[in-house]
Amino acid sequence: MSLLIREVPATDIPMELLLLADPSETRVRTYLSVSRCFVASSGGTVVGACVVQPRGTDAHELMAIAVHPAHQQSGYGLRLLKWVIEFFRNAGARQLEVGTGTFGYQLAFYQRHGFRVTSIDHDFFLKNYPEPIFEDGIQIFDMLRLTLRY
């Protein structure tokens, strides 16, 4: 099925999708208003969303990307990520950054698309989230910072 990706105002982005990628609504709201927001729709139904924040004049950070659970494993996340990469490349960006946990499918997802680890933010998840975050039964402490240079 076709996928339509479009930019939307921050007020129109589905918060329930963003919370799949970032479990703190408080944190999401801190970056939402200063970011560009995109939704992916298939057959008139929103299936995914992402938020990208500017980091200077020619760098951007992918703050959140998520696909509705009913539509995961359908390739929508991959198509949304590829679209965002090309969108910012065509807009003249020098690089696209993302932060993620130190293991799990998200890390491999970004690495498969050219992102490389550039730094580690030690204890990021302990310092910035009131509740522990677990992946595959293991608590995540550190954030890996990855960069895709165009």
N, C-alpha and C positions, 0 to 999 in steps of 0.2 A: 504494500500500500504506500502511497505517496506521503511524504513528510513535508509540511509547510513550517518553516522557521521564520519568525518575525520578532522584531523588537517591540516591546510593550512598556508602558509606564510602570514604575515600581509599584504603584497602587493596584495594578492588574495582574501581577505575578502571583501564582498560587503558592501561598505560604506553606501549605501542607506538603508540597513537593520539595521546597527548599529545606524543610526540616528533616527530610530523608538524608540530605547531604550534610547538614549542620544542625545538630539537635538543640541548639540554643536560639530560641526566637529573639531573645534580647540581643545576641551577637548579630544575627541576621539583620535585624532592624538598624544596627549601627552602620552597616555598609550598604544597605539596600538603596537609600536615598542618594548616594553619591556614586552609583554604579549604573551600568547599562544592563537591562534585563531583556531576556529572550525566552520565548516559549516555542515549543515544537508541537504541532497538531497533526493528527492523522484522522481523516474522515470527519473533521469538525470537532474532534475530541482532543483536549490538551493531554499529551502523553509525557512531556518533559519540559524542563525549565533550566535556565542557567543565569548566573549573575556574574558580570565581569566589571572589575573596578580599575580605573586608570591608576597607573603608578608612574607619574611623570608624563612627559610628552609622547614617548614612543614605547612605553612598556605598559602591560596590563596584567591583572591577576584574576584568574578564574576563581571566584570565591565559592561558588556552589554550582553543581550540575547534578541533576537527578531525573530519573524516569519513574513514572508511576509504577508501583509494584505489579499491577495487572499487565503492564506492557514491557516489563524487563525481559531481558534475553531475546528481544526482538530486533536488535540492532539499532534501536533509536538513540541510545546513549552514544554509540560510536558515531552515528551520523551527525548528531548534535555537536559532539566534540570536533569532528572534522570541519563542520560548517563554521564553528567559532574560530578555529585556527585560521581558516581561509579568510573569514570576514576581517579579522584584525591584521592579517598579512596584507590584504588588499587595501586596508586603511592606512598602511605605512608603519605599522608597529615594528619595533626592533625585536621584541620578545614577548612571550606569554608565560606567565608564572602560575604555579599552583602549589598549595600546601596540602599534604595528606599524611596519614598515619605511616608508620615505619614498615608495615607489611600489609598483606591482603590484596584483594583483587583490584582495588583502586590504584595502588602503586604500579602494578603490572599494566593496567589499562593506560595510564599516562606514559609509561616507558615505551610501550608498543608504538606510541605515536610521536616519538622523538623527544619527549621530555627527559631531562637528565637531572640527577640529584646535584644541587648546588650548595646546600647547607642543611644543617639540622638545628631546629629550634627546640632545645632540651626542655623537658617538662612543660611544653606548651599546653597540653591538654589538662594537666594538673592545675596550672595557673589560670586558665581561661574558661573552665567549665566547672560548675558546682558539683556535678555528678560524674563519677568515673565513666569512661567510654570504653566499651569492649568490642573486640573484633575476634570472631572465632573463639570466644571464651578467654581471650587474653586482653588484659588492660593495656590501652594505648597511652603512653606517656609523652613521647616526643613527636614533633611534626617534621617531616621531611619537606624541604623546599625544593621544588623542581622547576626547571626553566627550559622552554623551547625557544631557541634563538633562530630567528628567520635569516 
